[in-house]
Amino acid sequence: MDSLVIVESPTKEKTIGKILSKGFVVRSSFGHIRDLPQRKLGVEIDNNFEPTYVVLPRAKKLIPLLNKAAKAAKIIYLATDYDREGEAIAWHLSQLLKVPPEKLRRITFHEITPEAIKSALLEPRDLDLHLVDAQVARRVLDRLVGYKLSPLLWKKVRRGLSAGRVQSVTVRMICQREEEIGKFVPQEYWTLSVQLEKKGESPFWAHIYSFDGHRYDRLELNSKEVVDRILTDIETSTYKVAHVDPKERRRQPPAPFTTASLQQEASYKLGFRAHRTMSIAQQLYEGFTLGSAGTVGLITYMRTDSTFVAKAAQQEAAHYIEAKFGKTLLPPKTRVFKTKAKGAQEAHEAIRPSSVMREPEAVKAHLNPEQFKLYKLIWERFVASQMADAIYDTLTVDIATEPKPYLFRATGRVVRFQGFLALTPMSDDSDGKSEVLPNLVAGDPLSKVAMKPDQHFTEPPPRYNEASLVKMMEELGIGRPSTYAPTIHTIQQRGYVRVDERRFVPTELGKTVDKQLVENFAEIVDVNFTAEMESLLDNVADGKAKWQGVVKNFWDPFSKKLLLAETEMKVLKPKAQETEHKCERCGGTMLIRESRFGRFLACEKYPTCTFKVSLDREGNLVKPETTTETCDTCGKPLVVRMGRRGKFLACSGYPECKFTKSLNQEKKPPEPTGEKCPNCEMDMVRRRGRFGDFLACSGYPKCKTIKKIEEQPDPA
């Protein structure tokens, strides 16, 4: 063996292994191989915060195999991901591999394509220890907060709780928004529109704008009396076009995706959760076998906050756009997008297709529906970003009334040149107030067709959904691209927030923990402090600061507050609201409690009595629906109950009888196909999944080989 290439993902191992020649062997570390110990602090505070690493259990059998392969190789390439975490994994590998350091090379690539990998092999570098230090600092800081603050919450709130630098700030943001909603007082306001018509033309709507030169504020028309007074004033008025202002408006295409904007757009357009989006993006990055085209990654690295695009990718996009849409849809000069993320780092490239020539429809047969949807979203966003501006003809028309000097305004907009909208027409999101206006010139008389006064009330700021929460985290510099999805997932798993109609609502537990942290550790949940900490970590990554100094400056005041909180932090338990309902089993009072799955009634005598009843969004009891089916175990009637995965059948004798049954029809046994598994030679069987039928090895779970079923052509 000439060379060993070590990656961190088994999928990357397969993809890169097919790309490289026979002189290379590719092996996977299966992610991190060392970390801080699970049940100990693992940080020697008195020894300059020296971390103590242990080999992860799953890596103990793997390391001897990697060592054996490393000794047999002339050169070892550490090809883990192109970010701080990937650099840290490579460093840990370098520490554990029992080979001379001069045999080690560090390579990185932004996309898994033959060209990118071969180019990386020609330009190896040393490990970037500044990046490693930044990751070490983040890990140590998170461990100090988590392992020192969490036990305090156990004592003062409830056992099993956790706190973290980024997750606690995220919960604070959600709690603050809930406080704003609770304090919000709606204000009444009115809008007044008039439908006008020019003789021989279609009618159009105009909206009240000003009176005698005074422009109306949005809330100025704050009662029916005010609006009625205006209606009286203009009841017999005449209308005339006072001014017509035509303008040209250009709209630039949005920048190619960053991690945050991808998560936001996938949430809005595809309904994907952030965690799901990143999982699918990882699959697209690690690659697929595309028939005769071979194995290749479809997108560039998906953890980035940069909108930079490589020159070669821009040139390829320009050639594609010219061939597909014509030269007129190219911009006058190549676009350069400015990165907007606060404290942006990891500045590799934006998320884009590894080649625009791989159109979504061309690779659709090799992807499942979710992979195809996300790839199409990424592909279209990138190609559109390299296209010409859309051009609108906009028209603003002011209409005066006589004798009272009121002014109404109408606005219209027409697309004159589609530009990038030729590819993504759905991006043209109108504000709903523009319409196509007739041919109008100053002095034209108009006749009134209808009047429309409408009452409105101001609304509180909306609760965060995943997209808006990620956007706010990015704008404020809370966390980094790789932390958004895990943070959101963690605060739900901990029960600090729940999701109601796809928006985050803090639970009573979340509010209680947040209150304790605000009163005793204000810095931990302070947005500016957390963002500043990210900037300090960036300084470490840039070699401008030592990681031990950053940790020490945080630890010294934090440790003093820990000691103070041991005695001064109040014991504060989440409130459980009593109800008039009684427990059907023991007669105890039922309390309203909540989890990340929603609110429910639970017996006050828990855990002695575990009886509970679900509540719907309006707070009404969800009573089990009795069916005609009977329990296979005890013969009692089955009832329809609701679980975290939806409705299911359960025995009405629960908890004495725990029989459950799916509401769906009985699953058919796997259907033999006569085909053999390419990996273990066992029989392949036909199974049904969420995306339809597929072939799977009958040796599952030892062998997890699956295969897409190729559709047969219609003989007709």
N, C-alpha and C positions, 0 to 999 in steps of 0.2 A: 504494500500500500504506500503510495507516494504522499497523499495528503488526507487529513481528516478535517471535516467541516462540522462544527457543533452548532446546532440551532436549539431554540427552546421549545419548539412545537413539533409534535409528531406529524402534523399535516405539512408543515414546512419541510420536514425531513423527506417526506415522499415527493413533494413538488420539486425541491432543489435536487434531490437525488436523481430524478429523471432528466433534469437539465444538464447536470455536470457529466463529464466524460468518465471513462473507466478508471482513471487515475485518482479519483476522489471517492471517499467514503463519507456519507452524511449520517450523523447521529443526532438524536434529540436528548436534551437534558430534562424534558417534560416540565419546563418552567424553572422555578427557583430550586436550588439544591441545598441551600443553607438559609437559615433565618434565625432570628432571636428565639430563645426557648419559649414554648407555649405557656407554661405555668409559672415562669419566673420573670422578673423584670428584665434580666439579661443585659443590663447596662450598669457598669461600674461607675457610679456617680463620683466617687472620691478619686477615681483614677482617670480624670479628664474625660469622663463619659465613654470610656472604652466599651464597645459592644461585645458581647459574648455570643458567638454563633454556634449553632448546632446543626448537624446534617439532618435534613428532614427524613422522616421514616421511609417515605416512598423512594428516596434517593439512595438509601443505603445499599440496595442491591445493584443500583445503576452505576454508581461511582466506580467499582472495580471493573465493570465492562468498559466504561469510558477510559479508564487508566490503561487498560490492556490495549484498546484501539489507539490511544495516544502514543504509547511506547512503540507501536509498530509503524507509526507515521513519521515521515520526515518533517512535515510542517503541520501544525494544528491551527486552523482558522476558527476563531470565535465569532460566529455570525448571528449573534442574538439581536433583538430588535434595536431600532435606531432611536433610542431615547435613554433617559437616565436609568430607568429600571433595567432595560436591556444591557446597558453598560455595567450595572451592578451585577447582573447574572454572569456576564463574561468575566468580571473580576473574581467572583466567587469560584468560577471554574478554574481560573488561572491559579488560585490559591490551593485548590484541591488536586489538580492534575499533577502527578508525580513525574514531571518532565522538565528539562532545562527551559528557563524563560525564553531563551533565544529561538526556541522552536515555535513559540506562540505568535500569532498574528491576529489583529483585530480588523474585521471588515464589516462594513455596513452597506445597506442598499435600501433605497426608498420604494422599490417595487420588485416583485419576484418575477423577473423576466430574464431570458438568457443573456440579453445585452447588459442589463444592470448587474447581474451576478458576475459575469466574466470581467466586467469593468472593475468591480470591487476587488476581485482577486488580483488584479494588476496593480491596485493601489492600496495595499494594506497599511495599517498604522498601528501605533502603540495604543494601549488602553488610555482613555481620558480619565485620569484619576480625579480631576475636578468634578466631572459628572458623577463619578462614584461617590465622592465626598458629599455632594448635594443630596444624593439618594440616601446615604447613611444618615445625614443630618435629619432628613424628613422621617426616616424610620425611627430614629432615636427620640425625636420630639414627640411623635405619635405614641410611642411606647411609654414615655414619661407621663404624658397626659392620660392615656388610657389606663395604665396600671396604677397610677397614683390617685386619679380622680374617681375612677369607677368604684373602688371599695368604699370611698366616702359616700357616694350615692347609695350604695347598698345599706349603709348604716342609717342614713338620713331620709331615704325615700323608700326603696324597695330592693330586695336582693335581685341579682341578675342583670342590673342595669349597666350601661356603658356610656362613656363620654369620649369625645374625640375632637381634635383641633378643628377639622373641617365639618364634621357631621353636626357638632353642637352649634356652629354658626348657621348652618343651613336650617336647623330646627328653629333657631332664633328668628331667622328671616320669615319663616312660615308663621310663627307665633306673632310676630310684629304685624304681619298682614292681617291676621285674625283680629288683633287688637284694633287696628284701623277700621276694620269692617264693623266691629262692635260699637265703636264710638261714632260711626258715621251717622249724620242726620240728613235725610233726603231733603232737597230743595226743589220746589216747584218752578217750572219754567215752561214757556209756550213758544211754539214756532207758528209763523203765519205765512201761508203760501197763497199765491193767486195764479190761476190758470188763465193765460192770455192767448190771443189769437190775432195774427195778421191776416187780413183779407186774402183768401185764396191759399193760405198756408196751413200747415198742421199746428194745433195748439201746443203750448209748452208751459212749464211751471217756472215761476220766479219766486224768490223768497225775500221777505222784508229785510232791508239792509240798514237804512238810516232814516232820520227825520231832521230836516232843515240843517243838514251837515253833521249831525250827531249820529255816530255809528252805534247801533244797539249792541250792548254786551250780551253774551249768551243767556245770562240769568236776569237780564233787565226786564224782559217781559215775564213777570213772575206771578201773574194772577189773571183770572178770567176777566176781571174788571178792567185791567190795563189793555188787554186784547180787545175787549168789547168797545172800549173808547176809540181804538184805532179803526175798528170795523165801522163804527159810526162816522168817523172822519172821512173814510174813503168810500162810503156807501154809494155816493153819486159821483165819485171822481172819474176823470178821464185819464187814460194811460198813453204815454208817448215814449218812444225810444230816446233816451237822453245821450247815451254814449255807447259806442261799440269798440271793443279793444281786442283785435285779433293778435295772437302771439304764436310763435313756434316753441314747442316744448320738447326737449329731448329726454329720453329715459335710458340710462345705462343699464346693462344687464348686471345682476348680482354677481359677486365674486364667487369663485369656486369654493367648495365646502371646506370648512375647518371641522374639528370634532364637534364643537358646540353647535355650529349652524347645521351640521348634518343631523344631529340629534333633534334639533328644533324642527327642521323641515320634515324629517321622517315621522315625527309626532303629529304635525299638522296634516300632512298629506296622506300618510300611510297608516296612522294610528299605532305606530310602533312605540313601545316603551324604550327609554334610553338604553337600558341593559340589553334589550333584544337587538336594538340597532347596532350596538357595538359588537355583539356576538356574530351577527350576520356579516358586518363589515370585515371582521377578522377572517371569516371564511372566504370572502371575496379577495382579500389580500393574500391569503395563503395559497389560493389557486385551485384550478380544476383542470382535468384533462379534456381538451377541446377537440376530440377526434384526431384528424391528421395534423392539426396545428400543434399537437403536443400539450404538455402541462405548463400552465402559466398562471400567474396571479393577475386578477382582473383589475384591481385598483392599487393605488399607491398606499403607503402607510397611513393608517386611519387615526392615529393619535397625534394631532398637530394643532397648533393655533396660528399657523402661518397661511397666508393666501398667495405666497410666492409660487410661480410656475416655471419650470425649467424651460429654457429656450427651445430645446428640441421638441418638447411637447407642444409649445405654442406654434412652432412651424408645422408640425404634423396636423394640428387642428386647423390651421389656415388652409393647408392643402385640401383637407376634407371638406371644409365649408365652401371653398371655391368650386370644388367638383360637384358638390351636392346642391348648393343653393345659388351659386354664381358669385362673381367677384364683388358685386354691389353689397353683399351682406358681410363683407369684411370691414373692420374699422380702418380709418385712415392710417393709424399706427398701432403697433402691438400694445395691448392693455397691460398696465401695471397696477395691481390692487394694493392698497395700503392696509396692513394688518391692524385691526382695531382692538384686539384683545389687550387688556391691561396687563403689563408685565409679560408680554408674549415671549415665550422661549421655545424650545424644541423646534426651531424654525427650519424645518426640512423643506417641505413643499405642501401645497394644499392637497386635499383629497381629490384625486382625479382618476380617470381610467388609465391603465398602463398603456393603452393604445386606443385612440378614438376610432381606429379602423375596425375595432371589435364592437360593432353596433349591438345594442341590446337584443334585437330580434335574432341576430346571428348566433348568439350564445344561449338563447332562451332554452333550447332543448337540453342543455347541460346543467341548468339551475332549477331549484325548486321555486315555487311562486314568490316566496318572500325574498329570496336571493335575487330573483329577476327584478322585482319591484325596486329594491334598493339600488341595484346596479344601474337600472334605467334612470333613477333619480340622480345618481352621481354623474352618469354619462351626460345626461341632458344639461345639468347645471354647468358642467365644465365646458361643453361645446358652446352653450349659449354665452358663457362669459367671454368667449373669444370672438363673438359676433358684433355687428354694428349696432349702434343705438337705435331704439325705436323713436320715431318722430311723430308728434301729434300736432294737429292744428287745433289750438284752443281758442275759445271765444268767450269773452266776458261782456255781458250786455246789461247796462243800467237802465231801468225804466222809471220815469218820473210820473208822479200823480199831480193833478191839479183839481181844485185850488190848493189843497193842503200839500206841502212840499215833502211827501214821503218818497223814498227811493227803494225800489225792489231790484234784485239782481238775479240774473240767470247765467249759468255757465254751461258751456258745451265743449265736447272734445271728440275729435275724429282722428283715427290712426291714418297718417299720410304715408308713412314708410314703416313696414313691420319690423325690420331689423331682426333682433334676436327673438322677437315674438313669433317669427315664422317657425321657430322650433318649439318654443314653449308658450303657446298662446294663453295658457291658464295663468301665467305670471302677470297678465294684464289685469290686476285687481283694482277695479274702479272704486272710487269712494262712494258711489251710489248717488252722488249729487249732480253728475254731469249727464247731459243728454244731447242728442243731435238737435241743433236749433235751426229754425228757418232762416232764410236770407233776410237779414235785418240791417237797416242803416239808420243813422241818427235822424230823428224827426218823424219816423214812421208812426202813425197812430195805431193803437192796439185796442181790442175790445176784450172785456172781461168775460170769461166763460164760467169760472167757479172760484170760490174762496174756500180755504181749508185751514182753520185754526186747530192746532193739535196741542194737547197737554202732555207734558213729560215730567219726570222726576229724575234728579241726578242719582247716579248709582255709586255704590262704594267701589273701591278698587277690587278687581276680581282676585279670587284666590289663585295661587300659582298652580299651573299644570306643569308637566315635565318640561315642555318646551320653554315656557316663560321662566321657570326656575333655573334651568341651565343657562338661559340668556343672561339672567341677573347675576349668576355666579361668575360667568365669564366677564361681564362688564365690571364687576367689583373686584375681580382678581381673587376669588375664593376658590382655592384648589387649582388643579391643572387639568388639561384635557383627559388624562387617564383616570382622574378621580371623580368626574361628574357622575357617571352612571353608578359606580360602586357606592358612592355616598348616598345617592337617592335610594338605592336598594337597601342600604343599611338602616336608614332612619325608619323605613317601613317595617323591616324585619324586627327592629327593636320595639315596635309598637308606639313610637313617638308621634307618628302621623298616620293617618289613614287616607284612602282615596275615595272621594265621593263625587260621582259624575266626572271622573278623570281629573279632579282637582284635589290638592292636598289640604287636609284639615288636621290641625294638631289635636291629638287626643288629650284627655285629662292628665295622663302620665307625661306626655310631652310637655304640656304647659307647666306641670309641677317641676320637672327636671330643669326646664328653661328658667323658671323663676329662681330656683336654687342657684343656678350658675350665674344669673344676672346679679343676684344680691351678693354673691361671695367670690365669683371669679369673672368679673366684668370683662376683663381683657380676652378671656377665652372665647367669649361669644360676641366680641366686638368685631364688626366687619373690617374696619380700617386696620385694626391690629393684626388680624389674620392675613389681610392682603399684604401688609408690610412684611410679615413673616415670609410670604412667598417671594417678595422682592429680595429679602436677605438670602434665601435659598438660591435665588438666581445669581446673586453675587458669589456664592460659593461655587456654583457651576461655572462661572466665568473666571474663577481663580482670584477674585478680588477680596475674598474673606475666608478665614479658616472655619471649618464647620464646628469645631469645639467651642470657639468663641461665640458663635450664634446660639448654640445650645445653652451655654453658660449664662448668657444675657437673658435668656428666657427662664432658665431654671431658678436662678437666685430669687427673683421676686415671687415666682410661682410657688416655690417650696415654703416661703414664709406664709403665704396665704393658705397653703395646705394645713400648716400647723394651727393657724388661727381658726380655720373652718372646723377643725376637729372639735373645738369647744363652743364656737359661736354659731355654727350653722344649725338652724332649727330642724327638728324632725318634722317633715312635711310630707304627708301621704296624699296620693291622688284622691280626689273626692268621688264618692260613689253616691249617687242620688237615690234616696228611698222612693218607693212607689206604693200604691195601694194594693198591688197584686201580691198574692200569697203563693208560696211554693206548693206545687201539687203533690210533692212527696212528703215534706215534713212540716208544712205550714209556716215556714219562716218567711220573713219579708223579702221580697224580690228587689234587687238593686239594679240600677242602670249602670252598666259597665261598657267599656269599649275596647276594641282591639284594632289591629290594622285592617281587619275585615269588616268593621262596622260596629254599631252599637247593639247591645243585647241585654236581656234581663238574666241575672244570676242570683242564686239563693245566697242570703247573708251568711249562711253557715258553711260556705265553701272553705276548706276542701272536704269537710265531713259530708256535705250534700253537694253534689255536682250538677243539680238540675239547672237548666238554662233554656231560655226561649229567645229566638231571633226577633229583631225589630226591623221594620222597613225604614225607608228614608224619612218618612213622616212620623216615625216613632210608634207606629201601631204594631201590635203583636202579629207575628207571622205564625199562624196555627197550621200544624201538619195536615195535609189533605189525605183523608182515608181513601184507600183503593179497594177494589174487589179481590185483589191478590192476597194470598196468605203466606206466612213465613214458612220457609222450608224446614226450619229447625223446630219451632214450637207451635206452629199453626195459627198464631194470632194474625190479625189483619196487618198488611203493610201500609205505611203512610209515606207520602212524598215529603222529603226534607230537603233543606238547602245546605250545601257544603261549600267549601272554598272553590270547588271546581264545577259548581252548579247543582242542579237537582238530582236526587237519587232516591231509591226506595229503601226504607229501613223498617225494622220490626217495631210495632207499637208497644212492645213489651220492653223496650230499652229502658234502663241499662241492664236488666236481668238477661235479656237476649240481645246480642250485638249483631244480628244478621243484617246484612245490607245487600243491595242488588242494584245493578245499573238500570237506568230507565230505558237504555237502548236495547235493541234486540240482542239475543245471545250472539257472541262473537263466533264466527266460523273458525274451525281449526285450520292451521296453516295448510295450504294446498301444495302437495309435492309437484315439482316441475321436471324432475329427471336431470336437471343441470347440477354440476358439481361446483363447490366453492373453489375459486382460484387460489385461496390461501391455505385451506386445511383439507380440501378434497371431500368435505361432508356435503350432504344434499342441500341444495338451495330450495327454499320454499317461498310461496307467494303469501305476502302479508299485506294488511291494510293499515295505512297510517293516515295522519291528518291531511296529507296532500294526495292521497290516493294509494293505489296498489304499488308494491315494490317487491323486489326479491331480496331475501335475507338468508344468511347461513343458519342452518338448523342447529349449529353448535353454539348459538348465542346462549349465555353472555361471554363464553370463553373466546369465541370468534365473532366479531361485530361487523363482518363484511356485509355490505348492502349494495344493491345494484338497481339502477333505474330500469324500468320495463320499457323497452323500445316499442312504440306503437306500430302495428302492422298496417300497411296501406290498404285502403278500401278496394276490394277486388273490382267493384263497379267502376 
